[in-house]
Amino acid sequence: MSFWRVILAIFLPPFAVFDKGCGSILIVLLLTLAGWVPGVIGALVILNNPKYNR
């Protein structure tokens, strides 16, 4: 996970997981709409998951 991806996950969580698939974007978008902190945590969890890293 790059430094810029982490910064993007903090400020714009749905854009940080843009290349991880439609489901990931939807989950992070819903979490971000529920609150900024859940969106950031969701984005960081998805970015740290080795299943989604290529």
Residue pairs with C-beta under 8 A, 6 or more apart in sequence:
1 47
1 48
5 16
5 47
6 44
6 47
8 15
8 16
9 16
9 17
9 40
9 43
9 44
9 47
10 40
13 28
13 31
13 32
13 36
13 39
13 40
13 42
13 43
14 25
14 28
14 29
14 32
14 39
14 43
16 28
16 43
16 47
17 24
17 25
17 28
17 43
17 46
17 47
18 25
20 46
20 47
20 52
21 52
24 46
24 52
27 42
27 46
28 39
28 42
28 43
28 46
29 39
31 38
31 39
31 41
31 42
32 38
32 39
32 40
32 42
33 39
46 52
